[in-house]
Amino acid sequence: MSEALVAVQVLGGIGLFLLGMIVMTEGLRALAGSAMRSALMRFTKSPLSGALTGAASTAILQSSSLTTVAAVGFVSAELITFPDALGIIFGANIGTTFKGWIIALLGFKFSLGSVFLPLVFVGAILRLFTKGRLSTIGYSIAGFGLIFVGITYMQSSMAELERFISFENFPADSLSSRLLLLLIGFVFTAITQSSSAGVVSALTALFAGLINFNQAASLVIGMDIGTTMTAALATVGGSVGVKRTGFSHVIYNLLTATGALILLTPYTQAWELISPGSLERNAEIGLVGFHTFFNTLGVIVVLPFTKHFAGLMERIFPDKPLAYVDTLDKTLLADSELALGAVHITIKSISIALFRHVSAILGDTETGKKADLREIQSAINSTHAYIDEINITDTQDSNMERIVNTIHTMDHLQRLHERCEEDKDRAVTARDTPELREECILLTSSIREIISDLEKDEWESANKIAQSAGESIHEKVKPFRARVMRRIANDEIDINKGTSNLEAIRWLRRVSRHITRITQHTHASLVSVGKSDKEII
């Protein structure tokens, strides 16, 4: 067999492994993604608990990217603090080592490719001929089977590759050669976007005798750094929170990689001291153990200094003045629930700004504050575009009802914006008309209470206040209209003044109605997924 053909077979094995990882991760995400997100949020009360739940979540979902994106979403939605989110990121590194243990203990000790090949068939049948949860389980099973088929294929191909390549061809073991292999590992993971594939490739090459332990360990250290490329790229155009989270991952992994390089020689010496020759006989176990060792040690060392680490990142990426759409990160679109949570935060900020604007043009100097209506219009447009990118295909998904209510909310925000932009003269008329003074005070005082509730995410309470104010203003319309008509007939006011007064009361009614609908539909969007107002995701 030619060298080129063997190389192609090795690449094919890596491809099968990657395909299996993609399929299994998508299946596990569909099966347990929501539960993992809830667990992450529920149990992340400190950096330590965040690290534990981050490790567990990554081990189950087999995707540190999913765990990291969830952490970013939680920070953006202000559900957890940035320091607590760091615990999740640190713990995710430990969770990525779980797959290595399975491969080292089972994939090389037993020839499992043939055993798991039927699983691919069973999984495919379940995926094709069943629906719902069973179909998703089939998808996960097929992916799991493909992983071991790919490993077996890599294993046999690398055994052939030994005839052409030997670790003796690499430079002698030195700091420079370790750094070179570290760079190779980094590039491999940056290209494949899978540290699991890199670690398995290193394990397979080690098992086939292509490289020695120190070379494999150097590759794995580089692969750990390579995993940060996804986080770094995801920060492009992202919010301050995304940049802090993404580059925290980069800096932390660089620190652990530096520590791992320093500890590599003492680690091998400890093996030889405790059990001479055992590292060579159990090199795969030793490699996975080293991967777990330096990642776990990194978490133990950094956790007591999490707040200091967070402070450093906050100084590197300081807060900017709040922009309405800062939370609408593209990285969250992969998860409809997190994306809708980001939209909720944007809706809250736009709503408060518009409500304050209404109060301001009605003369309330306590709560009122005029907004830049062009900036708000731009934010509404951006939010509409972001919602269009949220992909929910299952009509039974609870998020489908949530997105419908969100669209209703956006419609009323747009119409309220138009009332503020086009009908400001009517607001001034309402403010300056003595007979409407009571209604203006009612609306502005209600807005004051509503804003207080929205800042605490108490949308149900805000809706009750808005509804009560709206009903009172609506009851005023008919008698007020009748009085204006009589005053026109009695020549007390001219018809233009009368028409202006009538338009003013209609403006108050419409504004109060939009505020009621905004709070109503936003609250309904939370109820549709069984969340309380303070459990927004």
N, C-alpha and C positions, 0 to 999 in steps of 0.2 A: 504494500500500500504506500502511495507516494506521500511526501510530507505535506503537500498542499491539500490532498484529500483528507488527511488526518486533521489538519487545522480546520477545514470546513466542518468536519464532524464534531470537533470540540465546540465550534461556534454554534452548531445546530443544537448541541446539548445545552449550552447556555441559553439559547433561544427558547427551548422547550421549558427550561426551568423558569425563565422570566414570564413566559406565557402562563405557566401554572400559577405563579405568584399573582399575576394580574387577575386571573379568573377566580382564584381562591379568595383574594382580598376583596374583590367586588361582591362575591357571594357572602363572605363574612360581614362585610359592611352592611349589606341589605338585611342580614339576619340579626346582627347585634349592634349596628352602628348607633341607633338611637339610645339603646340601653347603655352603651359605653359612654356616650355623651352625657347622659343623665348621671351616670356613676361618677364621671370626672368632675362634674359640677357639684354633685352632692358631697363627695368625699374630699374635695380640695378645700380644706379649711386652713391649710398652712403649707409652706414649701415641702415639708416632710410628707404630709398626706398626699400632696400633689405628685411627688416623686413616686410614691407607691402606686397610686392609681394610674399614673402615666406609664409606668413599667407594665402593670397588669393589662392595661388597655392595648398597648403596642404588642404585647405577647399574644393576646387573643386575636386582634385584628390583623396582625402581621404587617402593619404599616405605620411607621413613625410619622409619615406625612399626614395621615388622617388625624393622629393624635395632636400633632403640632397645629394643624388647621383649626381643630376644635378649640385648642388653647387660645389661638388668635381671636376666634369668634367670641369666646367668653370674655376676653379682655375688652374687645370692641363693644360688646353689649353691656359692659360694666357689671358682669355677673361675678367675676373674681378679680382680684387685684393683679397687677403685673408681677409682683414678687411671687405670689402663689402660682401664677402661670409658669414661672420659671421652673418651679418644682416639677411640673408636668413634662417640660422639655428635657430636663435633666434625666428624669425617670425613663423617658422614651428610649434613651440610649441603652439602658439596661434591658428593656423589653426586646430590642432588636437582637440580643444575643440568644434569645430563646430558640429561634430557628436553628442556629448553629449547633446547639446541644442535641436537638432531634436528629439532625443530619449526622453528627459525629457518633452518636450512640446507636443509631439505626441504619442510616444510609450507607455506612462503610462496613459495619460489622456484619450486616446481612445483605444479600442481593435482593433488594426489594422492588426493582424495576418491574420484573415479571409479575410479582405479587400484586402491585398496585395498578398495573395496566388494565385489568378488568374494572377497576374503580372508575377509570376514565369513561369506559363504556356505560357503566351503571349511571354515573353522574349525567352523561349526555342524554340517556334515555329519560331520566327524571326531568331534566331541563326541557326536553322536547315535548313530552307527553303528559306532564302534570302542570299544575298552576299554583300560584301563591307560594306559601312557605316551603312546600315540598320541592317545588321547582328550584327555588333558591338554594336549598340544601343540596340538590343535585349539582348545581353549578359549583358549589364549594367542594364537593367530593371530587368532581372532575378535575378541578384545579389542584387539589391535594395530590391526586394520582399523577398528574402531569409533572409535578415537582420531582417526584422520585424517579419517574421515567427519564426525565432530563438529567438527573444526577447519575443514574446508571449509564446513560449514553455518554456523558462527560467522562465518567470513570473509565469506561472501556476505551474511549478515544484517547485519553491522556496516557493510558498504559501504552498505547501504540506510539504516542508522541515521545515517549521516553527514549526511543531509538534515535531520535533526531536532536533532542534538547536535554541537557543535564544541568543541574545547578552548578556543576563545576565550571560551566561556561560563564557564569556570572562573576563579577569582581569578588575578590576575597572579602570575607565578612569584616566590615569596617563602618565607621559612621557615615562616610560618603556613600558606600554601597547601600546602606540601610535607607539613607535619604533618597537615593535613586529609586529604590523599590517602593518607598513611601509615595513618591511622585507617580509611579506607575499605577499603584493602587488607587490614588486620588483620581487620576485620569480615567481609569476603568469605571469607577463608580459614577463619576460625573457624566460619562457617556451613557451607561446603562441605566442610571437613575435608580439603582437598586443595590444597597449595601449587602443584602442577603445573597444576591447573585455573586458579588465579589468574594464574600467570605466563603461561600460554597466552592467557588472556583479555586480559591487558595487552598481550601481543605482537600479538594480533589487532586490538585497538583502535588500537595504534600503527601497524600496517600499513595500517589503513583510514583513518588520518588523524584519528581522533576525539580523540586526545590527543597531546601532544608528548613528546619524549624524557624531559625532567625529570619530567613528570607520571607517565609510565609507570614510571620508576625509583623514584619515591616510592611508588607502588602496590606494586611488587615488594618494597621494603624492609618495608612493612607486612605483606605476605603472609609474609615470612620470620618475623616475630614471631608471626603468626597460627598458624603450624605448631606453636607451643609449647602451644597450648590443649589439644591431645590429651594431651600429656605432663603438663600441669598437672592436668587432670581425672582422669587415671589415678592420680594420687598420693592421691586421696581414699580414706581407709581403708587405704592401702597401708603397707608396712613402711618402716622408716627408709631402707633401701637404695633403695626405689622413690622416696621423697620426695627423697633426695639426687640421684638420677639425673634425675628429672623436672624438678626446679627448677634443676638444672645446665643443662639444655637451655634453660629460660626465661631465666635470667640471661645465659648465653652469647649467645643470640640478641638480647637487648636490647643487649648490648655491641657486637655486630657491626652492629646496626641503627644505633646511634649513630655508629659509625665510618663507615658507609656514607653517612649524611646529610652528615657532614663532608667526605667524599671526592667527593661527587657533582659539585660544581662543578669541582674540580681535574681530575676524570676527563674531563668534557666539554671543558675547556680544553686538555687534553693531546691529545685527538682533533683539535681545530681547529689546534693548533700543528703536529702531525705531518702532518696531511692535511686542509687546509681544505675544508669542505663534505662530507667523506666520512661523518661521523656522521649527517647528515641523509639521505644516500643509502642508508646501511646501518644504519638505526636499530635494526632487529630484532637484527642481529648485535651492535651496540653494547650493547643492553640485556642480552642473555644474557651478553656479556662482562663487563658491570658486575656482574651477579649472581654470576658465577663469581669475579670479581676480589675483591669484598669478603668473600665466604665463604672463599676460599683465604687471603687476607691475615689474616683473623680466626684461622684455624687456625695459620698461621705465627707469629703474635704470641703466641697463648695457650699453645701446646704447651710452650715452655720453663718456663712457670709452672703446669703442670698440677698438680703436687703442692701448690703453694700454693692453687690453685683448689679442689682436693679438700679441703685442710685447712679452707678457709673453709666449704665445704658441710658438713663434719663438725662444725664448731662450731655452725652454724645448726641442724643436725639431729643432735644427739648420740646415741650408742648408748643403747638402753634395756636393762634386764636381759633376758636371753634368754627369749623366750616360745616355746613349742614350735611354734606355728603361724605364726610371723612370716614364713616364706618362702612361705606359701600365698597368693600374690597373684592376684587375679581376672584381672589383665591377662595372666597367663601361660596362661590357659585356652584362648586362641586357638591355642596351639601345644601339642599333647598331649605332645611330648617334653620341652619345658621345664616343663610342669605336673607331669609325673611326676618330673622332677628335683627340683622343689620339694618334692614328697611324700617323696622319698627323704631329703632333709635333715631333714624333720619326723620321719620314722620313726627316723632315727639318734638324734635328740635324745630322743625318747620312750623308745627302747630303752635308751639309756645311763641315763636317769633310773630306769627300772624295774629294771634290773640292779643299780644302786647301792642301790636300796631293798631288794631281795632280800638283798644282802650285809649291809645294816644290820640287818635283823631276824634275820639269822643270827649277829649279833655281831661282824661285821668292822668295826672302827673305822678301818681304813686306807683302804679303798675305799668302804665303805658310807656312804650318806647317804639318810636317809628323805625321800621326796618327798611333795608334796601330791597325794594320790591323786585328789581331786576335780578338781584342775586337770588332771591327766593324763587323766582320763575325759573332760573337756570337750575336750581336745586330740584325743583319739581320735575323738570324735563329729564334731568340725570337719573332721578329716582324711577321715573317711568321706564326709561331705557334699561335700567338695572333689573327691574321687575320682569321686563320682557325676556331677559336672559335666564331667568330662573326656570328650570325645566322640571315640570311635574307632569308625568305621562299617565300615572295611575289615578283615575277619577275617584277611586275609593280612598286615596291618600288623604289623611286629615289636613294636610297642608294645602290641598286643593281648595277647601272651604276657607282656609286662612287667606290664601292669595286672592280669592274673590272678594272677601271683606276688605283686604288691603287696597284693591283696585277701587272699590267704592270710596274708601277714605281718601285716596289720591284725587278722585273726581271732585269731592267736596272741598278739598284743599285748593284745587285749581279754581273752583267757582268762588270760594271765599277770597282768594287772591284777586280775582277779577272785580269783586265787590269793593275791595280796598283800592284797587288801581283806577277803576272807571267811575266809581260812584262816591268819590271823596266829598264832593259838594253836598251830597245828600246826608253824609255823616255830619258835616258842619251844620246843615240845616236842622238835623235832629238835635244836635248839641245846643243850638241857639234857640230852639222852640220851647217856650216855657211849659206847654202842655205835654211835651215829651221828656221833660227833665227826669221825671220819676223812672221812665223806661230806660233812659240812658244810664242813670245811676244803678238800676237793677242789672243791666247788662255788664257794666264795667265791674261792679262788685262780684258778680257771678264769675266773670273772667278771672278775677283775682283769686277766687277759691279754686277754680278749675286749674289754673296754672300751678297752684300749690299742690293739688292732687297729682297732676301730670309729672311734676318733678319727683314725686314719690311712686310713680307708676301705678297710681290708684285710678284706673280708667273707669271703673264701674261707678265710683263715687262722683267722678267728674261728669259722667254722662247724666246722672240723676240731677245734678245742679244745673247743667245746661238745659235739660228737658224742662225742668220747672220754670226757668227763666223764659225759655222759648214759648211755653204755654201762656204765661202771663202776658207777654208781649203780643202774642197772637189774639188773645181776648180783647186787647186794647184797640185792634185795628178797626172793627166795625163801628163802635161808638165814636171813635176819633174821626173816622171818615164821615159819619153823619153830622158831627159838629162842624167839620170843615165845610161841608156842603151848605149848611145853614148860614155860616158866616159869609160865604160867597154870595148866597142869595140875598142876605141882608146888607150887602155892600160893605161889610166890616173889613174884608180883605179882597184883593183882586184875584182873578182866576189863576194868574201865574203863581202868586204866592200860595194859593190854596193847593195847586197841583204840586208845588215844591214840598209842601207839608205832607201831602199824601205819599209822595215818593220817599220821603224821609222815614215814615213809619213802615213802609214796605221794605226799605233797606234794613231797618232794625230787625224786622221779622225774618228776612232772608238770611241775614248774618247769624242770628240766633239759631236758625234752622241748620245752617252749615256746621256751626260749632257742635250742635247736638248730634248730627250725623257723623261727624268726624270722631267724636268720643264713642258713639254707639258702635260704629263699625270696627274701630280699633279694639274695643273691649270684646266684641264678638269674635274677632280674629284670634284672640287669645283663648277664649272659651272653646273654640272649635277644635283646638288641639289639647284640651284638658289642662291648660296652664292657668295658674293664678297670675294676677298682674305682675307679681314680683318674680315669676319663674320664666321669664322670656328667654327664648333661645334663638 
